Amino acid sequence: MQILGIDVGGTGIKGAPVDIDTGELLAERQRIPTPDPAKPKAVGKVVAEIAQHFAWNNPIGIGFPAVIRGGVAFTAANIHPKWIETNADALFAELTRCPVKVINDADAAGLAEVTFGAGRGYKGTILMVTIGTGLGTALFVDGKLYPNTELGHIELDGGDAEWMASDAARQRENLSWKKWAKRFDRYLGALERLLWPDLIILGGGVSKESENFLPLLTVKSKIVTATLLNQAGIVGAALSAQHLVK
Ligand code: BGC
């Protein structure tokens, strides 16, 4: 079964048709820079351009960096505030003329990792943390997603955890890996004390450089890095739209 998976990010919007039975991309990923300002219509046009590139007229799954409930965006931590209360499902469906399912981007990445990647075959509680401009989280119990956990926004050192411990924070403050790892470890420790996951999967761009910080983490839960890397968002978005296939 083929579904077009699209990952809307802060700098790029990426998409490819996905074989959702194997998790493989069926064509080369198409990437278009995220428009600035990333208002709903502008982002919608880019998504439609990606669908057109693949001459797509089947279901589309889209990972989006916000709380998505019933297709509607409810937050906008790192995106344009105009998205708040926009019906993203309806907007993208109108512009692409395809059935669309929008899901939180971290939830999408988690779905892909639990189905085809680092979390495959695990029972129990899995917490996926995506480390990028934001801190995204996805929580699974026995393979089932508890959607829209926004645990990147818990309090850490008196501030928003995302502001203190994301990869953007590391770059903004020019932190050494050691300094950033200490902070990120405090963040994971806080999550561990609340959730006691059996497995933590770390994803996002920096997971490729995990040798710089993984050995410095002290939490007790088993920690692994994501295996689908920058494809996870696309694959998981496609997986989330399975129910739209007739
Ligand atoms: C948003 C989440 C998103 C995460 C990763 C956070 O700022 O609140 O919804 O999953 O960034 O993009």
Residues whose N, C-alpha, C, O or C-beta is under 5 A from the ligand:
A	BS01	BGC	P65 A66 V67 A77 N78 D105 A106 G134 L135 G136 T137 G152
